[in-house]
């Protein structure tokens, strides 16, 4: 199993999906079988609790599938508590400044790299090693992914990407388009210019650059732009569209046969 850290250090394509609704015990094995390299779980918009994330992380470990959790906010408690249940990857929303990114890293990393409070022993660590060894292992394992989804974030993206401890830069495409005054216009020159600027910053600092793609064609365009981590689709839309297509076709055939 490749760790999330190893995936972020590899410039080859990394493909996954977004889960905002279906945190069933089998979701990890389903997505691993489907070919996912990673999964993004959205607490910001999905309404997941820490308890539900704690349970699904154990299922994802059983499926050997790396996880990024998008925390609800940039608060210390949101970040450190999600780290305490064993997630490798933390995404912070609306990250727009170097100061915000550094504060998130302080909440994720134990001293001397950060200011995360020590709650050891933690169950997911299986109580291995001394406290110093476990702290060092956690610091090495955790992955930080700031979500760039405002015009200010794009303006500061080069400085954010340059921070030691930032492992990947992720573009929140819809909120970014809204911030730019062109909601959901992902082919608009202003959005494309901003997306390219993020990709260039990531490449300059040898960081993975990530984005969600609604279709295969869109994913290919983002990859050609320099994005090497592509999150394909969202669970609700994928499920809805598949059922809708099947029901519509079946209804047409049944009506035609009567």
N, C-alpha and C positions, 0 to 999 in steps of 0.2 A: 504493500500500500504506500503510495506517495503521500507524504504529508502536505498540508497546505503550504507550509514554508518552502518545501521543495518545488511545488508547482509554481509558486511565485518567482522562484529563482530560475525557472526554465522558460526560455523565450518561445518554445513551441506552442501551438494553439492549445488552449485549455477550455473545455466546453462543459457547461453545467446548466442549471435551471433555477428558477425562483419559486419558492413555496411560501404562500401567504395564507393558506387555508387548511391544507390537508396534512396534519401532523400525526398521521396514523402510525402504529408500530411498524407497519410494513413498508413505509415510504422509502426508507433507505435502500432496502433490497430491490424495490421496484426501480428506483432511479439508477442504482448501480447496474442492474441488468439492462437498463435502457442505454447505458453507455456514458453516463455523466461522470465527469472528473471531479466535480464539486457541486455543492448545493448552497444557495443563499436563502436563509430564512429571514422574513421581514417582520420584526417586532414593531417597527414604527407604524405600519399601516395594517398589519395582520391581526393585531389585538392579542398576540400570544403572551402568555404569562411566563414568568421565570420557571415555574413548576412544569409547564408544558414543554419548554425548551430543555429543561433538565432531563425529562423523559425521552424526548426525541434525540438528544445527543447520544444517549446510550444505544438507541436503535441505529443511529448513523455509525457509531463505532463498530457495531456488530456487522454492518454492511461494508466497513472499511471505506467510507466515503467522507472526504474532508468537508467541513462546514464553515461558512461565514454567517454570522448573525448580525443583522442590521439592528442596532439598539434603538430604543425610542428617542433618545436625546443624547446630548453630549455631556450630561451630568456624570460626575464621578461615580455615584451609586449605580447608575445604569450600566456603566462599563465594567466596574470592578465586580459587581455581582454576577454578571454574565461570564466573566473570566473564572469566577469561583465555582461555577458549575461545569467547567471543563471545555469551553469552546476554544478552538485554536484561533479563529478569525473573528475580529471585531470590525464592523463598519459603523462609522459615525455619520449621521445625516447632516446636511447643510454645513459642511466644513468649508470655511471660506478664508481662514487666516492661518498663519504659522502658529500663532498663539493657541488657537483652538486645537490644532493637531498636536502640539506639544502637551497640552493639558490632557488630551485623550491618551497619549503615550504614558504620561505620569500615572494615570488611573489603571493602565494595563500592566505596567512593568513594575516588578519589585526593585527595591534599592539594590545596587546603586544606579540602575537605569531609569527608575521612576519612583513613584511614591505610593504604590499600591499597598494597602494594608494586608497584613499576613493573617490568614485564617486557617492555616494548616494545623493538623492534617486534613486534607480534603479527600472525599471518597474516590473521585475519579483518578487520583494520583496513585491509588493502591498502596499508599504509605511506604513508598520506596525511598531509601537514601536518607541522608541527614537533611535538616531544614535548609542549610546552605545549598546543598545539591539540588533539592527540589525547587528552590527559588531560581537557581541558575537555569535549570531545565525548563521551567515555565517561561522565563524570559527569552530563551532561545526558541521555544516552540510557538509562542503567540505571534499572530500576524495582524498588522494594522492596515486597514483599508479606508482612508478618508473618502467620503462621497462628495464629489464636486458637482453642485447642482444650482449654483448661482453665478451671476456675472462677476461678482467680486471673487468668488472661488477660482474662476478661470483666470482673472487678472493675477492672482497670487499662486497659481498652480505650479509654476517653476520652483518657487521657494518652498512650497509644501512638498513637492516631489524630492527635493534635495535633502530633506530631513532624514537623518539616520534613524531607522526604526519604522519608517513608512515603507511598506512592502509592495503595495499596489495602489494605483490611482483609479477610482471608479467614477464614471460620469453618470449622474442621475439625469437621464436625457429629457424626461418630461418636465421636471421642475426647472431644469436649465432653460428649456425652450420658453417656459412661462416667465422666468426671470429676464430673458432677452426680449420679451414682449411679442413672441411669436408662438403661442401655445400649440404644441404638437406638430409644428411645421419642421420636421426633421430633415427636409430637403432644402430648407431656406439657407441662403448663403451665410447669414449670421450664425445659425446653429452649426453649420459645417465648419466655418472658420473657428468657432470655439472648440468644437470636438477635435479638430486637427491640432489646435494649440495645446490641448491636454495630452494628446498622443505624442507630440514632439517633446513636451516636458518629461513625460515618462521615459521615453527612449533616451533622452539626454542623460538622465540619471539612472539608467538601467533598471527601471521599475516596470513591473507588469502594469498594463493599461487595460481596463475592463469596462464593459458596458452591457446592458441588456438589449437583446435584439428580438423583435416581434416576429421575424420571419427568417428563413434561410438566406434569402436575397439580401436583407438588411444586415444580417450577420456577416455575410461576405464583404459587403461594402465597408463595414466597420473594420474588419480584419485588414482589408487593403489599405485602410487609413492608418493602420498601425496598432490596432487593438488586438492583443493576443489572448485575452480572457473574455470569452463571449458567453453570456448567460442567456440561453434560449428560452423565451416564453415565460409565462406565469401559469401556475397550476389551475387557477380558476378559469382563465381564458382558454387554455388548452382543453380542459375537460368540457367546458361549455360549447366550444366550437366543434369538438368531435361529436358530442351528443346531438347538437343542432344539425350538423351535416347528415348524420345517420338517420335521425328522425325525419328530416325533410325528404330525404331520398326514399325512405321506406313509405312515407305517406303518399308520395307521388306514385309509387309502384302499386300500392294497394288501391288507390283511387282509380288508376288506369285499368286495373284488373276487374273492377266492378261494372 
